[in-house]
Amino acid sequence: MSDKIVYSTETGPAKDGSKKVSHKNASRSQPGMKNDGIVRVQRESKGRGGKTVSVIYGLPLKEPELSSLAAKLKQRCGTGGAVKDGVIIIQGDKVDTVIKIITGEGFKVKRAGG
């Protein structure tokens, strides 16, 4: 039998910090969404109590500009919404309206999802 340690709580990646994963450069988009400079708009209802929302991913804007654009979208759509984690959420199925507005702002937009 060898003296090789199979398992120990004394050493390892969690203790010595040799395998830390950095989340600083994580993109602010939905998992699976490409970060290629194209804004994607999709309709979602999962995890929202059956309520439908239009979600805008991939906007290359900082938080103040995102809030300003969200306010404009909410006003033009006549609904509520929010900015969370770099993503704009507009209440209701307003995907077509949102695409028109964002295209008018000069962004390249694609409709995502089904």
BELKA-V282453 format. One record per pair of residues at least 12 apart in sequence whose ideal C-beta (glycine too) atoms are under 7 Angstrom apart, sorted by sequence separation. I is the first residue (numbers start at 1). J is the second residue. D is the distance in Angstrom with one decimal. If there is no record, write none. Layout:
[[I:J:D] [I:J:D]]
//
This chain:
[[79:91:4.4] [99:111:6.4] [41:54:6.3] [42:55:5.7] [70:83:4.9] [77:90:5.7] [79:92:5.0] [41:56:5.2] [73:88:6.6] [79:94:6.5] [67:83:5.5] [74:90:6.5] [95:111:6.3] [39:56:6.4] [40:57:4.8] [66:83:5.0] [73:90:5.6] [77:94:4.5] [40:58:5.4] [70:88:4.7] [39:58:4.9] [69:88:6.8] [38:58:6.3] [39:59:5.5] [66:86:6.8] [77:97:5.4] [76:97:6.8] [77:98:7.0] [66:88:6.4] [35:58:6.7] [37:60:6.6] [33:57:5.2] [33:58:6.5] [73:98:6.0] [76:101:5.7] [30:57:5.4] [29:57:4.8] [73:101:5.9] [29:58:5.4] [59:88:6.9] [57:87:5.7] [56:87:6.6] [55:87:6.1] [56:88:4.2] [55:89:5.5] [53:89:5.2] [54:90:4.5] [53:90:6.4] [53:91:5.7] [54:92:6.8] [54:93:6.5] [52:92:6.2] [54:94:4.7] [52:93:5.0] [54:95:4.9] [56:98:6.3] [54:98:5.3] [56:102:6.9] [43:93:5.4] [43:95:5.3] [41:95:5.4] [28:85:5.9] [41:98:5.2] [28:86:3.1] [41:99:5.5] [28:87:6.9] [39:102:5.8] [39:107:4.8] [41:109:6.2] [39:108:6.7] [42:111:7.0] [38:108:5.2] [39:109:4.8] [40:110:5.3] [41:111:5.9] [42:112:4.0] [43:113:6.2] [41:112:6.5] [42:113:3.6] [38:110:5.4] [40:112:4.0]]
//
